Amino acid sequence: MIVLANAQASETLGADLAALAVAGDVITLAGPLGAGKTSIARGLLAALGLAGEAPSPSFAIVQPYAPPEVRLPVLHVDLYRIGDPDELKELGLEEAASDSLLIVEWPKRAPEYWPAALALTLEILPDGTRGLTAEVPAAWKARWPQT
């Protein structure tokens, strides 16, 4: 488990991921409300070149970013409001996944939809810090610094 002391540590982790991510990657972020999922996504997007703060895609569901705004196409996805995994087909994520980085919050709303994702799970620890665990797929084994 990686302990993230504060929101800045979560954003720094996101920035570290940006240096490792390539188009076609999927990073899922799971955990309760307020655990830091969006902080990681914001750090990642900032490190990819996004100027200003990335909005949470909670209401839009999918927030796209494209060069030159960022160095590679990114889809920031928030599945919190998805009631049925079949709704994902309408979003066109499968088609976009091959040439974009997908950052998916609340992946448990669509279980097994991204089996090859770098699956990050956050929890709020008793002292208020965040604990992060990772399921690292084969495509990330050589890149993930904690393996």
C-alpha positions as semicolon CSV with decimal commas, in nm:
position;residue;x (nm);y (nm);z (nm)
1;M;0,000;0,000;0,000
2;I;0,113;0,352;-0,084
3;V;0,015;0,616;0,172
4;L;-0,079;0,955;0,029
5;A;-0,048;1,220;0,300
6;N;-0,269;1,484;0,138
7;A;-0,430;1,608;-0,185
8;Q;-0,091;1,732;-0,310
9;A;0,052;1,381;-0,273
10;S;-0,242;1,248;-0,476
11;E;-0,180;1,506;-0,749
12;T;0,191;1,418;-0,748
13;L;0,103;1,052;-0,799
14;G;-0,112;1,158;-1,092
15;A;0,179;1,354;-1,238
16;D;0,402;1,049;-1,200
17;L;0,143;0,841;-1,387
18;A;0,138;1,097;-1,669
19;A;0,506;1,030;-1,733
20;L;0,428;0,659;-1,774
21;A;0,094;0,660;-1,957
22;V;0,050;0,610;-2,330
23;A;-0,247;0,617;-2,565
24;G;-0,444;0,297;-2,527
25;D;-0,391;0,278;-2,151
26;V;-0,679;0,265;-1,905
27;I;-0,636;0,377;-1,546
28;T;-0,926;0,312;-1,313
29;L;-0,972;0,497;-0,986
30;A;-1,194;0,338;-0,722
31;G;-1,275;0,442;-0,368
32;P;-1,533;0,628;-0,162
33;L;-1,639;0,988;-0,215
34;G;-1,361;1,223;-0,108
35;A;-1,085;0,963;-0,128
36;G;-0,883;1,153;-0,389
37;K;-0,977;0,999;-0,723
38;T;-1,024;1,334;-0,892
39;S;-0,706;1,471;-0,732
40;I;-0,505;1,197;-0,900
41;A;-0,679;1,265;-1,231
42;R;-0,615;1,639;-1,200
43;G;-0,246;1,583;-1,128
44;L;-0,220;1,353;-1,429
45;L;-0,396;1,600;-1,660
46;A;-0,185;1,892;-1,537
47;A;0,133;1,695;-1,605
48;L;0,005;1,619;-1,955
49;G;-0,015;1,994;-2,014
50;L;-0,366;2,096;-1,916
51;A;-0,368;2,460;-1,810
52;G;-0,612;2,538;-1,532
53;E;-0,804;2,298;-1,313
54;A;-0,972;1,996;-1,467
55;P;-1,342;1,984;-1,384
56;S;-1,488;1,669;-1,236
57;P;-1,679;1,487;-1,510
58;S;-1,953;1,380;-1,267
59;F;-2,235;1,541;-1,464
60;A;-2,088;1,526;-1,815
61;I;-1,981;1,162;-1,753
62;V;-1,702;1,197;-2,013
63;Q;-1,468;1,496;-2,029
64;P;-1,245;1,479;-2,339
65;Y;-0,906;1,647;-2,376
66;A;-0,708;1,660;-2,700
67;P;-0,373;1,792;-2,822
68;P;-0,250;2,061;-2,811
69;E;-0,438;2,108;-2,481
70;V;-0,264;1,790;-2,354
71;R;0,020;1,583;-2,503
72;L;-0,205;1,285;-2,585
73;P;-0,583;1,242;-2,615
74;V;-0,748;1,174;-2,280
75;L;-1,100;1,080;-2,181
76;H;-1,172;1,146;-1,813
77;V;-1,475;0,933;-1,730
78;D;-1,688;0,938;-1,416
79;L;-1,931;0,646;-1,393
80;Y;-2,090;0,753;-1,064
81;R;-2,423;0,829;-1,234
82;I;-2,422;0,519;-1,456
83;G;-2,694;0,279;-1,346
84;D;-2,637;0,003;-1,599
85;P;-2,310;-0,100;-1,770
86;D;-2,501;-0,120;-2,101
87;E;-2,516;0,262;-2,093
88;L;-2,142;0,266;-2,163
89;K;-2,196;0,149;-2,521
90;E;-2,362;0,483;-2,596
91;L;-2,053;0,672;-2,478
92;G;-1,824;0,523;-2,745
93;L;-1,543;0,450;-2,502
94;E;-1,440;0,122;-2,665
95;E;-1,372;0,297;-2,996
96;A;-1,179;0,580;-2,832
97;A;-0,975;0,355;-2,605
98;S;-0,723;0,256;-2,873
99;D;-0,595;0,609;-2,934
100;S;-0,669;0,779;-2,602
101;L;-0,576;0,745;-2,238
102;L;-0,886;0,661;-2,037
103;I;-0,906;0,770;-1,675
104;V;-1,212;0,603;-1,525
105;E;-1,356;0,696;-1,186
106;W;-1,610;0,460;-1,022
107;P;-1,515;0,159;-1,238
108;K;-1,726;-0,076;-1,023
109;R;-2,032;0,067;-1,197
110;A;-1,916;-0,136;-1,497
111;P;-1,737;-0,439;-1,351
112;E;-1,500;-0,626;-1,581
113;Y;-1,535;-0,360;-1,853
114;W;-1,163;-0,280;-1,846
115;P;-0,979;-0,600;-1,748
116;A;-0,638;-0,471;-1,863
117;A;-0,659;-0,144;-1,668
118;L;-0,413;-0,021;-1,411
119;A;-0,667;-0,047;-1,128
120;L;-0,600;0,194;-0,843
121;T;-0,811;0,175;-0,528
122;L;-0,809;0,446;-0,263
123;E;-0,927;0,426;0,094
124;I;-0,948;0,688;0,365
125;L;-0,729;0,579;0,654
126;P;-0,817;0,653;1,020
127;D;-0,561;0,936;1,038
128;G;-0,712;1,107;0,732
129;T;-0,439;1,005;0,490
130;R;-0,523;0,796;0,184
131;G;-0,411;0,441;0,120
132;L;-0,365;0,336;-0,240
133;T;-0,343;-0,019;-0,367
134;A;-0,287;-0,118;-0,728
135;E;-0,372;-0,413;-0,947
136;V;-0,103;-0,395;-1,213
137;P;-0,178;-0,560;-1,549
138;A;0,090;-0,707;-1,774
139;A;0,108;-0,395;-1,992
140;W;0,205;-0,189;-1,686
141;K;0,444;-0,432;-1,513
142;A;0,759;-0,275;-1,658
143;R;0,630;0,081;-1,602
144;W;0,469;0,066;-1,258
145;P;0,732;0,183;-1,010
146;Q;0,598;-0,026;-0,720
147;T;0,651;-0,371;-0,877
